[in-house]
């Protein structure tokens, strides 16, 4: 089953940006932020700061969620 990405606004380092993720990734991302006692914006800022090269923020968030799920 394929789900359409949903666009949400985030604030990273004081700047607004939009990120499109599938609803399942938004749910996982929110759950991880809650587990870490962070807001979604705070966690997104951490992921943004750790990105390398041309990696997009949405891709970085998906990989982050996957690695969290895998325990790595």
Residue pairs with C-beta under 8 A, 6 or more apart in sequence:
3 22
3 23
3 24
4 22
5 20
5 21
5 22
5 58
6 20
6 21
6 22
6 23
6 26
7 18
7 19
7 20
8 18
8 19
8 20
8 21
8 26
9 16
9 17
9 18
10 16
10 17
10 18
10 19
10 40
10 41
10 44
11 17
11 41
12 41
12 44
12 45
12 48
12 57
13 45
13 48
17 57
19 44
19 57
19 58
19 61
20 58
21 29
21 58
21 61
21 62
25 61
25 62
25 65
28 65
28 68
28 69
29 40
29 43
29 44
29 61
29 64
29 65
30 40
32 43
32 64
32 65
32 68
33 39
33 40
33 42
33 43
36 43
38 46
44 57
44 61
47 57
47 60
47 61
47 64
48 57
48 60
50 60
51 57
51 60
